[in-house]
Amino acid sequence: MSIEQHARQSAIVTGGAGGIGSAVCRRLAELGYAVVVADANTEAAQATAASLPGTGHTAVAGDLTTTRTNREAVDAAVRLGPIGVLVNAVGISPKDGGRKKPFYDVSDEEWDLVMAVNVKAPFILVREAFRHMATDGSASIINLLSITSRMATGGLPDATFGPFLPSSITYAASKAALQNMTASLARELAGFNIRVNGVAPGFVETPMTGGMPDVERMVSQVPAGRFAKPHEITDAIEFLASSRASYINGTSLEVNGGWQTC
């Protein structure tokens, strides 16, 4: 069932003011959803919501690792219509001057923060939102995973072997946990007519990647010979949220230019 075939639905995008998140918000707005832009950055969230086409969009800003902020996002979405889509695009990947941080330099506090933002925050949103999602089979949850979900990261920053990835072990572990959680939620929510899938990008051209060193070496690993554009990630998310993916559940759609194959 397409968005045009039932009452207008709402959508929540966490990390909605980020490079990928804002592109997702715009695509969902273009499809007719009333979008809740949820982000830790108040000004950026409000600016993103105000820039979206159509009407009824709103911003919710706060700590997405807390139940309070996620409930605020859910309440805002419910006021706009039944929730049709959740996209967990929130995520952080601490680095050392744009380069990978060795595992032995990761502090307890950094480990806890990455796990909280990348794993706990998506879990809380799903827990708080699922009872308010559409029950006609159109509801869909998409978690933003990573090529590191399965590949993990490479060696230490000065390693001579690939893969060459700037992400830390903490980031990779968090995305692997989120991928497993995606599969588990798909089974638990099947009885509620809610599908749960992931999109796992490789390198994506965003402001975050623009300042990284060794870009040429990283791109050289990708058969496509370039980074993905944000719209290529939103294309995958749009597909998984649509009726064309009605029998796709509990999977990860890899969008990495052929870097990692089946």
N, C-alpha and C positions, 0 to 999 in steps of 0.2 A: 504494500500500500504506500503510495507516494504522499508527500506532505500536502498536496493539493486535494487529496481524497478524504481528509478528515479535518476536524476542527484544528485551528492553528495550535501548534505545539511550541513549547519552550525548549531551550537547550542551555546547558551550563558548560562553559569551557574554563577549566582551571589553568593558570598560567596564561590567561587569555590576552595579556598585554605583551607577551613575548614575541619573538620572531616568527615561530610557527603558530603559536596560539592565536595571535592577531589575525593571521591568514585564515585559520580555521573559523574564527568568529565571523569574518567577512563572508566566507563561503556559506556558512549556515544561515546568515542573514539573507544572502542572495537567494537561498532556497526557500525562504519564507518563515524561518524559525524566529521567535523572539529570544534574543540571546542575552544571557547573564554572563558578563565578563568578570571572572573571579581572579583576583591577582593580589599579591602583597603590596604592589605599588599603587597607591590611591590615584595619583594624577594620571598615570599611564592607563589604568583601568578605565577611568572616566573618559579619557580622551579616545580610547579605542571604542568604547560603547557609543560615544557621540559621533564617531566617524562612520558607523555602520549604516548601510542602506536600509530603508524601511523605518518602521516605528516600533516602539515598545521595548527597546533594548535598555539594559541597565547595567550598572557596575556594582560589584561587591568587593570591597578591599579589606584585607586583614590577614592574619596568620592562618594559612590553609592547613596547617597541621593540627588545628584545634577543632573540636566539635562545634563551637560557637560560630565560627566563620562559615563553616560548611552548612550549618543550619540556616544561616542568613542567606546564603546562596540558594538553597533549596526553597526557602520561603519566598524569595524574590521570583524564582522561576514559577512556582505554583500560582502566584498572582497573575502571571502572564499566560498561563495555560498549562495543560498536562505536559509533563516533561517527556520529551521524545528522545533526546540525545544527551548523553554525558560524554564529554571528551576531557580526559585527564592529560593535559599537556604540561602540567606543572613539573618542574624538574630543575635540579642544580647539578653542576659538575665542576667543583673547585679545581683549579689548576695552579701551577707555579709559573707565573709570567707567560701564560698561554701554553705551557708545556706540561706534560704528565708529571704528577707528583708521585714520587716513589712511595711504596706502601709503608716504609719505615718512617716516613714523615707525616703520615696521617694521624692526627690526634684523636683521642676518644671523642672529643666534642664534635670534630668534623664528621667522624663516622656516624654519630647519632643524628646530626643535622641532616646529612644526605639521606639516611634511611627514613627519617621523619618526613622530609619533603617528597621524596621520590616514591615511597611505599605507603607510609602511614596516611598521608594526605589523600591519595586516591581511594584508599580503603574507607576512610571516614566518609567521604562524599558518597560513595556507593551505598554504604550502610544507611546514611541519612536520606538518600534520595529514592531508593528503589520502590518504596511503597507509594510514591507519588508519580511513578512513571506510567506511561500509557500501557493498557492491558490488551490492546488489539493486535499485538504482534509487531507493531511498528517501532517499539522502543529498542534502543541500542546504546551500548556503552563501548567506547573505544579508548584504550589506554595507549599512550605514546611510549613505546618501548625503545629499543636501540639495537644496532648491529652487535653491540657488546652483550646483549642478553644471552646470545648463544656463543659468540666468538670469544668473549672475554676481552681483556686488553692484552697488549704486547708486553715486551720486557721492560727493563728499566729505561729511563730517558735516553741513555747513550747506547742502547742495544743496536747491534748491526743486523738483526733479523727482524722480520715483520711478524705480525702486523704492526704498523706504525700508527698508534692511536694516542691522542693527548689525554684521554680519560683515565682517571685513577681507578684502582681496584675497588674503591668504595662505590663509585658510580656504576661500574659493571655489575657488582654484586646486587646493588639496589634494583637495576633493571632486570636482572635475572629473577629476582624475587617478584617483581611486578609481573613478569611474564607468567610465572607459575601461578600467581594470584589471579591473573586473567583467566587461565584455564579452569581453576577451581571455581571462580565466580560464575563462569559459563554454565557449569553443571548445577550449581546451587540456584541460579536464577532462571533456569530453563522452565521451571514450573510456573514462573511469573510471566512467561512470554517475553522475556528480556534477553537479548543476545549480548554477549561480551566478547570482544575481539581486541587485538592489538595491531598497531602499525609500528614496524621497526625500521627506522631510517638508518642509512649510513651517514655520510657527511652531508649536511644541508647548509646552503648559503644563507647565513643569517648574520646579524651584527656580532653575535657571539663568536662565530668562526672567522670573522674578518680580521681579528687581531692576532690570530694564531701564527706562530712561526712554522717553518717546514711545510707550508701548504703544498708546494710542488711535490714533495716526497709522499705526502698523504694521497694526493690526487693520483699519483702514478700507480697506486695499488688498485684503482677502480677501472674495470674494463671500459666503462662509459667515458672515462677520461675527464670527468668534471664532478663538481658537487651537485646535489639535487637542488632544485628551486623549491621554495616553500609551497608553491601551488601544486607541485607533484606529490607532496605529502598530503595536502588537503584533498586531492583527487582520490587518494586511497581511502581517506576517512569518509568522504562523501559516499563512496561506493559501499563501504561496510555499514554505513548508517541507512542505506537505501533498501528498498524491497528486492533489488537485484541480488542482494546478499542474504536473502531470507533463510537460506539453509547453511549459512556459514556461521559457525559458532565455536568459540574457544580456540581460535587460531591466531597466528601472527602473520600479517602480510608484510613481507620483506621488501623494502624500497631502497635498494642500495647500489643500483647501477651494475649489478652482476658481480659485485665484490665477494659476496658470500652466496653460494648456490646450494641447492638442495642436496 
